Amino acid sequence: MDKKQLRNTLMLMACAFIWGTAFVAQSVGSDYMGPYTFLASRSWLACAFLLGLMAVLRKMGKTNPAAEPGFWQNKKVLLRGGIFCGVALFAASAAQQMGIGTTSTAKAGFMTALYVVLVPVAGVFLGSRPGVKLWGCVAASVVGLYLLCLAGRDTLSLTGGEWQLLVCAILFTAQIMLVNHFSPQLDGIQLSFVQFFVVSVLSTIFAFVFEAPSPDQFRAAAVSIAYCGIMSSGVAYTLQIVGQKELDPTIASLAMCLESVFSALAGWLILGETLSATELCGCALMFGAIVVSQLPEKKRG
C-alpha cells in the first residue's frame, strides 16, 4: 500500500471512529430531548457546516470547470435527488435516534451496520444476482441478530427500540441506493447539503408537532448536538468524500465497517455499557458477515 492509499485508509478509519463514537453522543442527547428535536438541531448545524464548506471550496477554485455556471449544479436533478434522499435519511435517522434512546450503543451500532449486507440484497430487485457468499452473510447476520437481541429471552420478539433500529437499517439501505442513483449526476457535497436541509425542515416540523423543545433542552444537550452536527455530519462526511477517492472500494468498505466496533468500544469506555458473552458472539458474527460481504468474489477462469 503506497502512502496515498495509507493516508486515505486512515481518513476513512477516522470517519468510522467519528460515526461510531457519535452513537454515544446520540445516546446522551436522547436523555435531554426528543428524537425529532435532536435530529433537527444536528441537521441545521450540518447544513451550516456544509454550506460554509461549499463556499470555501468554490473560493479556492475546487469546482468542476466543465460544470454549468452558477453556484448550484444540475438544479432540477439536485432538487429531486435531495428531496428523495432527504426523506429517506430523515426516516432512517429518526428511527435510529428513537432506538438509541432505549437500547445500548453497541446494539445500535451493529444493527444499523446491517445496511452493508442489505444493500447488495436489495440489488436483487434491480436485477443483480448475488452469489452464495452473500446469502451466507445474510444468514450469519440473522443468527448474530438473534444472539445479540433474542437469546436467553422468554419471548422471541424484538423490543420496540430494537425494531426501530432494524427498520433504521432498512431505511438506510433505501437511502444509500437513492444516493447511488443520483450522486453520479451531482456534486456530492451539494447533494449532501440539500438532503440535510430536507431532514432539517421535516424534523423541525415533527419536533414542534410531537415534542416540546425548550432552551433548557438545547443547553443540556449542546455538546452532543455539536459533536453530531459538526463532527459526524460535517467533518466525517468530508473525510469520506476525500478518503474514498482513488482507494480500492474493498479497502474503503472494510475501513468503514469499523464504525460498529467503535460504537461498542465507546459505549463500554464512556457510558460503562457491557454485553454478555452471548451478545458479544452475536456482535462478532454480525461484524464477520459485514466484513466478508465486502470482500470481492473470486473470478472464475
Contacts in CASP RR format, 6 or more apart in sequence:
PFRMAT RR
TARGET T0000
AUTHOR 0000-0000-0000
METHOD contacts of the structure
MODEL  1
MDKKQLRNTLMLMACAFIWGTAFVAQSVGSDYMGPYTFLASRSWLACAFL
LGLMAVLRKMGKTNPAAEPGFWQNKKVLLRGGIFCGVALFAASAAQQMGI
GTTSTAKAGFMTALYVVLVPVAGVFLGSRPGVKLWGCVAASVVGLYLLCL
AGRDTLSLTGGEWQLLVCAILFTAQIMLVNHFSPQLDGIQLSFVQFFVVS
VLSTIFAFVFEAPSPDQFRAAAVSIAYCGIMSSGVAYTLQIVGQKELDPT
IASLAMCLESVFSALAGWLILGETLSATELCGCALMFGAIVVSQLPEKKR
G
1 9 0 8 1.000
4 246 0 8 1.000
5 246 0 8 1.000
5 247 0 8 1.000
5 248 0 8 1.000
5 251 0 8 1.000
8 242 0 8 1.000
8 243 0 8 1.000
8 244 0 8 1.000
8 245 0 8 1.000
8 246 0 8 1.000
8 247 0 8 1.000
8 252 0 8 1.000
9 243 0 8 1.000
9 247 0 8 1.000
9 251 0 8 1.000
9 252 0 8 1.000
9 255 0 8 1.000
11 239 0 8 1.000
11 240 0 8 1.000
11 242 0 8 1.000
11 243 0 8 1.000
12 239 0 8 1.000
12 240 0 8 1.000
12 243 0 8 1.000
12 244 0 8 1.000
12 247 0 8 1.000
12 252 0 8 1.000
12 255 0 8 1.000
12 256 0 8 1.000
13 255 0 8 1.000
13 258 0 8 1.000
14 236 0 8 1.000
14 239 0 8 1.000
15 236 0 8 1.000
15 239 0 8 1.000
15 240 0 8 1.000
15 243 0 8 1.000
15 255 0 8 1.000
15 256 0 8 1.000
16 255 0 8 1.000
16 256 0 8 1.000
16 257 0 8 1.000
16 258 0 8 1.000
16 259 0 8 1.000
16 262 0 8 1.000
17 258 0 8 1.000
17 262 0 8 1.000
18 231 0 8 1.000
18 232 0 8 1.000
18 235 0 8 1.000
18 236 0 8 1.000
18 239 0 8 1.000
19 232 0 8 1.000
19 236 0 8 1.000
19 259 0 8 1.000
19 262 0 8 1.000
19 263 0 8 1.000
20 109 0 8 1.000
20 259 0 8 1.000
20 260 0 8 1.000
20 262 0 8 1.000
20 263 0 8 1.000
20 266 0 8 1.000
21 227 0 8 1.000
21 262 0 8 1.000
21 263 0 8 1.000
21 266 0 8 1.000
21 270 0 8 1.000
22 227 0 8 1.000
22 228 0 8 1.000
22 231 0 8 1.000
22 232 0 8 1.000
22 236 0 8 1.000
23 100 0 8 1.000
23 105 0 8 1.000
23 108 0 8 1.000
23 109 0 8 1.000
23 263 0 8 1.000
23 266 0 8 1.000
23 267 0 8 1.000
24 105 0 8 1.000
24 263 0 8 1.000
24 266 0 8 1.000
24 267 0 8 1.000
24 270 0 8 1.000
24 271 0 8 1.000
25 223 0 8 1.000
25 224 0 8 1.000
25 227 0 8 1.000
25 228 0 8 1.000
25 232 0 8 1.000
26 38 0 8 1.000
26 96 0 8 1.000
26 97 0 8 1.000
26 100 0 8 1.000
26 101 0 8 1.000
26 105 0 8 1.000
26 108 0 8 1.000
26 224 0 8 1.000
26 228 0 8 1.000
27 100 0 8 1.000
27 101 0 8 1.000
27 105 0 8 1.000
27 108 0 8 1.000
27 267 0 8 1.000
27 271 0 8 1.000
28 221 0 8 1.000
28 223 0 8 1.000
28 224 0 8 1.000
28 271 0 8 1.000
29 38 0 8 1.000
29 221 0 8 1.000
29 224 0 8 1.000
29 225 0 8 1.000
30 38 0 8 1.000
30 97 0 8 1.000
30 100 0 8 1.000
30 101 0 8 1.000
31 221 0 8 1.000
32 217 0 8 1.000
32 220 0 8 1.000
32 221 0 8 1.000
32 224 0 8 1.000
33 41 0 8 1.000
33 211 0 8 1.000
33 213 0 8 1.000
33 217 0 8 1.000
33 218 0 8 1.000
33 220 0 8 1.000
33 221 0 8 1.000
34 97 0 8 1.000
34 207 0 8 1.000
34 211 0 8 1.000
34 217 0 8 1.000
35 94 0 8 1.000
35 97 0 8 1.000
35 98 0 8 1.000
35 101 0 8 1.000
36 94 0 8 1.000
36 203 0 8 1.000
36 204 0 8 1.000
36 206 0 8 1.000
36 207 0 8 1.000
36 210 0 8 1.000
36 211 0 8 1.000
37 203 0 8 1.000
37 207 0 8 1.000
37 211 0 8 1.000
37 213 0 8 1.000
37 217 0 8 1.000
38 97 0 8 1.000
38 221 0 8 1.000
38 224 0 8 1.000
38 225 0 8 1.000
38 228 0 8 1.000
39 90 0 8 1.000
39 93 0 8 1.000
39 94 0 8 1.000
39 97 0 8 1.000
39 199 0 8 1.000
39 203 0 8 1.000
39 207 0 8 1.000
40 200 0 8 1.000
40 203 0 8 1.000
40 204 0 8 1.000
40 206 0 8 1.000
40 207 0 8 1.000
40 213 0 8 1.000
41 218 0 8 1.000
41 221 0 8 1.000
41 225 0 8 1.000
41 229 0 8 1.000
42 225 0 8 1.000
42 228 0 8 1.000
42 229 0 8 1.000
42 232 0 8 1.000
42 233 0 8 1.000
43 93 0 8 1.000
43 196 0 8 1.000
43 197 0 8 1.000
43 199 0 8 1.000
43 200 0 8 1.000
43 203 0 8 1.000
43 229 0 8 1.000
43 233 0 8 1.000
44 200 0 8 1.000
44 204 0 8 1.000
45 225 0 8 1.000
45 226 0 8 1.000
45 228 0 8 1.000
45 229 0 8 1.000
45 230 0 8 1.000
45 233 0 8 1.000
46 196 0 8 1.000
46 200 0 8 1.000
46 229 0 8 1.000
46 230 0 8 1.000
46 233 0 8 1.000
46 234 0 8 1.000
47 193 0 8 1.000
47 196 0 8 1.000
47 197 0 8 1.000
47 200 0 8 1.000
49 229 0 8 1.000
49 230 0 8 1.000
49 233 0 8 1.000
49 234 0 8 1.000
49 235 0 8 1.000
50 189 0 8 1.000
50 192 0 8 1.000
50 193 0 8 1.000
50 196 0 8 1.000
50 233 0 8 1.000
50 234 0 8 1.000
50 237 0 8 1.000
51 193 0 8 1.000
53 189 0 8 1.000
53 234 0 8 1.000
53 238 0 8 1.000
54 71 0 8 1.000
54 189 0 8 1.000
54 190 0 8 1.000
54 193 0 8 1.000
57 63 0 8 1.000
57 189 0 8 1.000
58 71 0 8 1.000
63 187 0 8 1.000
64 73 0 8 1.000
64 187 0 8 1.000
67 73 0 8 1.000
67 187 0 8 1.000
68 74 0 8 1.000
72 78 0 8 1.000
72 190 0 8 1.000
73 186 0 8 1.000
73 187 0 8 1.000
73 190 0 8 1.000
74 185 0 8 1.000
74 186 0 8 1.000
77 182 0 8 1.000
77 185 0 8 1.000
77 186 0 8 1.000
78 186 0 8 1.000
78 187 0 8 1.000
78 190 0 8 1.000
78 191 0 8 1.000
78 194 0 8 1.000
79 194 0 8 1.000
80 182 0 8 1.000
81 178 0 8 1.000
81 182 0 8 1.000
81 186 0 8 1.000
81 191 0 8 1.000
81 194 0 8 1.000
81 195 0 8 1.000
82 182 0 8 1.000
82 191 0 8 1.000
82 194 0 8 1.000
82 195 0 8 1.000
82 198 0 8 1.000
83 194 0 8 1.000
83 198 0 8 1.000
84 178 0 8 1.000
84 182 0 8 1.000
85 175 0 8 1.000
85 178 0 8 1.000
85 179 0 8 1.000
85 182 0 8 1.000
85 191 0 8 1.000
85 194 0 8 1.000
85 195 0 8 1.000
85 198 0 8 1.000
86 175 0 8 1.000
86 194 0 8 1.000
86 195 0 8 1.000
86 196 0 8 1.000
86 198 0 8 1.000
86 199 0 8 1.000
86 202 0 8 1.000
87 198 0 8 1.000
87 202 0 8 1.000
88 171 0 8 1.000
88 174 0 8 1.000
88 175 0 8 1.000
88 178 0 8 1.000
89 175 0 8 1.000
89 195 0 8 1.000
89 196 0 8 1.000
89 198 0 8 1.000
89 199 0 8 1.000
90 198 0 8 1.000
90 199 0 8 1.000
90 202 0 8 1.000
90 203 0 8 1.000
91 171 0 8 1.000
92 168 0 8 1.000
92 171 0 8 1.000
92 172 0 8 1.000
92 174 0 8 1.000
92 175 0 8 1.000
93 168 0 8 1.000
93 199 0 8 1.000
93 203 0 8 1.000
94 203 0 8 1.000
94 206 0 8 1.000
95 164 0 8 1.000
95 165 0 8 1.000
95 167 0 8 1.000
95 168 0 8 1.000
95 171 0 8 1.000
96 108 0 8 1.000
96 112 0 8 1.000
96 164 0 8 1.000
96 165 0 8 1.000
96 168 0 8 1.000
98 161 0 8 1.000
98 164 0 8 1.000
99 108 0 8 1.000
99 160 0 8 1.000
99 161 0 8 1.000
99 162 0 8 1.000
99 164 0 8 1.000
99 165 0 8 1.000
99 168 0 8 1.000
100 108 0 8 1.000
100 165 0 8 1.000
101 161 0 8 1.000
102 159 0 8 1.000
102 160 0 8 1.000
102 161 0 8 1.000
102 164 0 8 1.000
103 159 0 8 1.000
103 161 0 8 1.000
103 162 0 8 1.000
103 165 0 8 1.000
104 267 0 8 1.000
104 273 0 8 1.000
104 275 0 8 1.000
105 263 0 8 1.000
105 264 0 8 1.000
105 266 0 8 1.000
105 267 0 8 1.000
105 271 0 8 1.000
105 273 0 8 1.000
106 263 0 8 1.000
106 264 0 8 1.000
106 267 0 8 1.000
106 268 0 8 1.000
106 273 0 8 1.000
106 275 0 8 1.000
106 279 0 8 1.000
106 283 0 8 1.000
107 148 0 8 1.000
107 149 0 8 1.000
107 162 0 8 1.000
107 165 0 8 1.000
107 279 0 8 1.000
108 165 0 8 1.000
108 263 0 8 1.000
109 259 0 8 1.000
109 260 0 8 1.000
109 263 0 8 1.000
109 264 0 8 1.000
110 148 0 8 1.000
110 260 0 8 1.000
110 263 0 8 1.000
110 264 0 8 1.000
110 282 0 8 1.000
110 283 0 8 1.000
110 286 0 8 1.000
110 287 0 8 1.000
111 145 0 8 1.000
111 148 0 8 1.000
111 149 0 8 1.000
111 162 0 8 1.000
111 165 0 8 1.000
111 166 0 8 1.000
111 168 0 8 1.000
111 169 0 8 1.000
112 165 0 8 1.000
112 168 0 8 1.000
112 169 0 8 1.000
112 172 0 8 1.000
112 260 0 8 1.000
113 169 0 8 1.000
113 257 0 8 1.000
113 259 0 8 1.000
113 260 0 8 1.000
113 286 0 8 1.000
113 287 0 8 1.000
113 290 0 8 1.000
114 141 0 8 1.000
114 145 0 8 1.000
114 166 0 8 1.000
114 169 0 8 1.000
114 286 0 8 1.000
114 290 0 8 1.000
115 169 0 8 1.000
115 170 0 8 1.000
115 172 0 8 1.000
115 173 0 8 1.000
115 176 0 8 1.000
116 253 0 8 1.000
116 256 0 8 1.000
116 257 0 8 1.000
116 290 0 8 1.000
116 293 0 8 1.000
116 294 0 8 1.000
117 134 0 8 1.000
117 137 0 8 1.000
117 138 0 8 1.000
117 141 0 8 1.000
117 289 0 8 1.000
117 290 0 8 1.000
117 293 0 8 1.000
118 169 0 8 1.000
118 170 0 8 1.000
118 173 0 8 1.000
119 173 0 8 1.000
119 176 0 8 1.000
119 177 0 8 1.000
120 128 0 8 1.000
120 130 0 8 1.000
120 134 0 8 1.000
120 293 0 8 1.000
121 130 0 8 1.000
121 134 0 8 1.000
121 138 0 8 1.000
122 173 0 8 1.000
122 174 0 8 1.000
122 177 0 8 1.000
123 130 0 8 1.000
123 177 0 8 1.000
124 130 0 8 1.000
126 177 0 8 1.000
131 297 0 8 1.000
133 292 0 8 1.000
133 293 0 8 1.000
133 295 0 8 1.000
133 297 0 8 1.000
134 293 0 8 1.000
136 289 0 8 1.000
137 289 0 8 1.000
137 290 0 8 1.000
137 292 0 8 1.000
137 293 0 8 1.000
138 289 0 8 1.000
140 285 0 8 1.000
140 286 0 8 1.000
140 288 0 8 1.000
140 289 0 8 1.000
140 292 0 8 1.000
141 285 0 8 1.000
141 286 0 8 1.000
141 289 0 8 1.000
141 290 0 8 1.000
143 282 0 8 1.000
143 285 0 8 1.000
144 281 0 8 1.000
144 282 0 8 1.000
144 283 0 8 1.000
144 285 0 8 1.000
144 286 0 8 1.000
144 289 0 8 1.000
145 166 0 8 1.000
145 282 0 8 1.000
145 286 0 8 1.000
146 282 0 8 1.000
147 278 0 8 1.000
147 279 0 8 1.000
147 281 0 8 1.000
147 282 0 8 1.000
147 285 0 8 1.000
148 279 0 8 1.000
148 282 0 8 1.000
148 283 0 8 1.000
148 286 0 8 1.000
149 158 0 8 1.000
149 159 0 8 1.000
149 162 0 8 1.000
150 156 0 8 1.000
150 157 0 8 1.000
150 158 0 8 1.000
151 278 0 8 1.000
151 279 0 8 1.000
152 278 0 8 1.000
158 166 0 8 1.000
179 191 0 8 1.000
182 191 0 8 1.000
183 191 0 8 1.000
188 241 0 8 1.000
189 237 0 8 1.000
189 238 0 8 1.000
189 241 0 8 1.000
192 237 0 8 1.000
196 233 0 8 1.000
207 213 0 8 1.000
218 225 0 8 1.000
240 256 0 8 1.000
243 252 0 8 1.000
244 252 0 8 1.000
250 294 0 8 1.000
250 295 0 8 1.000
250 296 0 8 1.000
253 294 0 8 1.000
254 291 0 8 1.000
254 294 0 8 1.000
254 295 0 8 1.000
257 287 0 8 1.000
257 290 0 8 1.000
257 291 0 8 1.000
257 294 0 8 1.000
260 283 0 8 1.000
260 286 0 8 1.000
260 287 0 8 1.000
260 290 0 8 1.000
261 287 0 8 1.000
264 275 0 8 1.000
264 283 0 8 1.000
267 273 0 8 1.000
268 274 0 8 1.000
275 283 0 8 1.000
END
